[in-house]
Amino acid sequence: MSTASVRRLGELVDELADELVAFRRDVHAHPELARAEVRTTTLVADRLRAEGLVPRMLTGTGLTCDVGTTGEGDTRPRVGLRADLDALPVPEATGLPFASTVPGVSHACGHDVHTAAVLGAGIALARLHREAPLPHPVRLVFQPAEEVQPGGALDLLQQGVTERLARIFTVHCEPKLDVGLVGTRIGPITSASDSVTIRVAGAGGHTSRPHLTGDVVAALAQLATQLPVILGRRLDPRSGINLTWGTIRAGEAHNAIPTRGLLKGTLRSLDARAAELAGPVLADAVEHVVAPFGVTAELTHVRGVPPVVNDEASTRALDRAVRETCGQRAAVLTEQSLGGEDFAWYLTKVPGALARLGTRTPGSRPGDLHQADFVADERAIALGARLLGTVALDAT
């Protein structure tokens, strides 16, 4: 990677900065849920075609696009840059002038920022290639359905997206870091994440005669409180196993025990092996917890994603790119989180790394992802584009 190439790439991204912000705002105002990202996919494809590129449309939604090839017969290894397209079923409460126009749906995880950053990197690399050939081709990957399980990464693997890839990189918004900082880490940076649903059924009845009913509510309450404790005693606590509930629902009347109830949550682990062991332990625990209540319980445990494990060479390439684009002190060590990311599936096929892109305006109130009031500092878009473009030039 020459210093002149990196400098020129930065100039090209700077020329695109206003357009990328406008593109992000358009996507932000029109969020689309997993596997329904039709408009977003079309916007990306149209912009790439306008740049003279030839995107490959994927089954359903999403696309890939190779930059810097010499033609269809170019079999050289590519470096991948991945963005996720989908939004969340979370109402927006930011008050931004470009806030979501879709009721109950928003980009509360910052995927609109990721999409604009990869698009910007791709356009800048294409323009750089027209001035002088890139050292190797780059593949842009715009993936649907990151926010659901099983995620869209698995769909893309089945469609051959990782063929000819030597490495792959991505960034994820990090509202705990100021804009201009980037968090990296060698090894696991996210966690295994599964979905857990328990449906409880019983005879129900009057609350004055609970001894004559199957008490669904009491059973749900015990499941909600006991299962996390049991997992913490049956599995090594060093694995960071964590079961947290997002939904508990049963009944309507204050004096009637319902016949059905529901419990939904996520099971996360810092360790992939513990995630595998958790399934049988959970199933056994559910059976024993509900036994005294005269109800039945149906457990649905969907294995989600393994941890994202950054390989050393890719992470060091990211660190070099961060220093080149953001400054010598911009790369900071980040911790492994309990969040899940289906980027992990790509790393089961090819080496690569994920970086946390700072999106907090310095001095502002710390926010968090998946919250209705999540706001990203838009300076992160151009920084992300420069970072991804630079690491694409450097990594082989």
N, C-alpha and C positions, 0 to 999 in steps of 0.2 A: 504494500500500500504506500503510494507516494504521498508526500505532504502536499504536493500541488494538486493531486486528485482530490484529496480530502478538502482542501481549501475551496476548490472549484465546486465540489458537491455542496458545501455549505452555502456558497453564493447562489447556487441554483435553488436550494431550499428556501433561502431568504426571499428570492424572487417569487416563490410560490406561497409565502406565509399567509398573506391576506386571503388568497383563494382557498387555502386549506382550512382556515377558520370559517369562512363562509360555507364550505362544503360540510364541515362538522356541524355547523348550526342547522343546516338543512336536514341532515340525518337526525340530529337531536330532536328537532321539532316533529319528525315523522318516524318515531320508533316502531319497530316491528318485532314481534315475539319469535321465539325459536322456530325455525323451519318455515317461517312465513316472511322472510326478509326479501321479498320480491322487489320492492321499490329500491331498497338499499343496494341490492345486487345490481340492478339495472343502472343506478347512478354511478357505481364504481366502474362497471363495464363500459358505459358510454364515455366516461372521462378517459379511461385507458385507450379506447379506440380513437378518441380525439387526439391522443398523443402518438398515434401511429402504431400502437401495440395491438396484439391479437389475443384477447382473453379467451380462456377455455371455460365455458359455462358448465357447471356441475349438475348432476341430477338433483332436482329439487331447487335449492338455492345455493348461493356461494359460487366462487370461481377461482381459477388460478390464472397466472399470466407470467410467462417467461420474458425476461428482459436481458438484452445483451447477447442473444444467440446469433449464430451465423446462418441459421436456416433450420429446416425440419430435420436435417441430418446431423445436427450438432448434438453429440452425445456426451459432451463434457459435464462433469459434476456441477450441480447448481448449489447455491446457498439460498435457503428459504427464509422468507420473512412472513410471519403469520399475523393476521388480524382476525378478530371475532366480530360478527355483524349484529347479533341479536340484542334485544333490550329485555327488560324485566317487567313482570306484572306488578309494578310499584307506581302509585300515583306520584306525580311530580309536585313538589312544593318549594321550588326555588324562586319563583317570581321573575325568572329571566325573560327578556323579551322574545327569546326563541325557545321558550319552554315547550314541552310536549303538547301536541294538539290531539293526541289520542288518549281518551279517558282511561285511567288505570294502568297506563304503560309509560315507561320512561327509561332513559339510558342512565340509570342510577349506578351502573358499574363502570361507566366510562368507555364502553366499547366503541362509541362514536369517535372518541379521541384516538383509540387504537387504529380504527379504520382510516381516519384522515392521515395519521402518521405513516402507515404503511403505503397508502396511496401517494403521499408526498415523496417518500423514499423512492418508490417505483418510478414516478415521473422524473425526478431528478436524476436517477440512474440512467433512464432512457435518454435523457438529454446529454448526459455525460458520455454515454456510449456513442452518440452521434458525433461528438467531438473527437473521441479517441476510444478504441475498443476497450470494454471492461476486461479485467483479468480473467473473469469467468462469468458465466450466466448467473442470474438471480431469479428465483421463482417467488412471486407474490402469491400468498395464499389468503383468501378472504373466506373465512369459515363460518357457516351457520351454527346455531344451536349450541353455544358453549354453556348456556345457563341451565340446561336440562340433562337428565341422566337416562339412558346413555347419551353422551354428547355427540355433536356433529363431527368431532375429530375422527371418530370411528368410521363414520360414513365416508369421510375423505380418504382415509387409509384404504378402504375397500375400492375406491376409485383411482388408486395409484398415485396419489399426490406426492408421496415420498420417493417415488422412483427417480433415480439420478440425483437425489439430494445428498450432499456431503454433510451439511449441517443445517440447522434451522434455529431461528431466533424469534423472540417476541418480547413485547413490553406490556406491562399492566399498570394502570393508574394506581398511585399510592398517595392517598390524601394525608398520610402522616409525614410525608417528606415534602419539604419546600420545593417549588419548581426550580429546576436547575440541578437538583440532586438526583442520583440514580442509585438504587439499592441492588447489590449483587451478592451472590453467595455460591460457593462451590458445594455441590452435593444437594441434598433435599432442600427445597425452598418452599414447597407447599406440602399438603398432606393428602392421604387417601380420604375420599369422601363418598359415602353411600347414603341412599335414602331408605328410611324405615317407615313402614305403615303398619299399624295394628288395628284390625277391626274386631270389636268385641260385641257379642250378641248374647242375649238372655231373655228370660220370660217377661221381665218387667212386672210392674204392678204398682200398688198404692204405697206411698212412703210410710204410712202407718203400719204396714205389715212387711217390712223388709226381709223378715225371716222366711217369707213365703215366695220370695222372688229370686231371680238371678240378678244381683245388683251390678249393673253395667258401670254406673258412675263410680262406685267404690273400687271396682276392678281397674278402671282407667286411672284413678288417682294413685293406686298402688303401683301400677305399671310405670306411670310417669316418674314417680319418686324412687322406686326400687331398682329399676333396670340400670340407670347410670351407676348406682352404687355397686350392684352385682358385677357389672363389667369391670369396674375398678378394682374388684377383689379377685376376680377370676383370671384377669389378664395382667401382664407386667405393667405397673404404672409408669415405667420409663418409656413406654410406647406412646404416651400421650393420648390414650383412648378417650374419646369424648362423645357422649350421646346427649344431644340437646333437642328439645321438642319445639316445634313451630306451630302445631295445631293440636288442640284437644277439644272434642266436640261431642255432646250428647244431650238429648232431651230439650224440652222447652218449658214444661210446667214445673212449678215449685213443689208440687205434691204428687208427682208421678215419676216412678223409676222407669226410664226408657228401655226399649228393647235393643237398641243399637247405639254404638259409640265408636269414635274414631280418634286415633292418636297418630301424628305424623312428625317426623323429625329427621335429623341427619346424624350419622355415625361417622366420626372422623378419627384418624389415627396418624401419628407422625411416622409410623413404621408400617411398611407394606405387609410384613409377616403377621403382625398383630391384627391387621385388617382382615386377613384371611381366617384367622382363628376366631374372630369375633362372631361370625355367623352362627356356628353351632352353639356357642355359649349363649347368645341372645335367644335362639330358638328354645333352648332348654329352660332358660330363665323365664320366658313368657309363659310357658306351660305351667311351671311351678307357682308363679305369682298369682295366676288367675284361678288356680284349682280350688281354693276355699270359697269362691264366690258364686259357684253354680252357673258359670257363664262359659262360653267358648271364645277363643281368640284365634284369629287368622293373621299370621305374620307375613308381610311381604318385604323382603330385604333385597334391594336392588344394588348390586355392586356398581359403584360409580366410576371413580378415577383413581389411579395410583398416585403417589407423590410425584411432583415434577422434580427430577433429579438433574441438576445442571452439571454437565461434565466439565472437567478442569480446563481443557484447552479452549472450549467455547466461552467459558466464563472469563478467562484471561483476555480473550479477544474482545469481549464486551467491555471489560475494564479499560483496555487500551482505547476503544472507541469513545468511551465516556470522557476520558481525559482529553482526547483530541477535540471533542465537540463541546464539552461543558466546562472544562478546566481540570487542573491537576487534582483538586480536592473534591471533585464532584462525585466520585465513586465512593459509596459508603457501604459498609458491611450490613446486611439485613438479616433478620432472624428467619427461621423456618416458621411458617404460620400454619394454622389449622384450616385455612381456606383450601378449597379444591379447585383445580384448573385442568381442563381436559387437554391442554397442551402436553400434558404428561404422556398421552398416547403416542404423539410423534416421537418422543424421546425413547420409546421402546423399539423404534425402528432405526433412527439416526441420532447421532449426538447433537446437542444443542444447549440452549440456555434461555431462561426467562429473566428479565430485569424489571425492577419496580421503578416506574417513572414518577418522579415527584410531581404532584399536581396542586399542592397547597400554595396559595399566595402567602408569602412571608408575613407573619404577624396576624394572620386571620385565625378564626376559630377552627380548631381541628375538627374535621368531619370524618365520615366513614362511608365506605361503599355500601350499596344496597339500601341506602337511606334516601327518603324522598327529597331531602334538601342537599344532596351531594352536588357540589359545584367544583369544576376543574378549572384551574388557571390555564387559559388557552395558549399561553406561551409554551406550554408543554408539547403542543402539537408539532411545531417546527423543530423543537429540541428532539422529540422522538423520531421525527423523519430523518434528521441529520444523524442521530445515533444509529438507527437501523441501516441507513444507507452506508455509513462508514464501516460498520461491522460487516456488512455484506461485501464491501471491497476488500477487507482485510482477511476474513476467514476463508480457509480452504479445507 
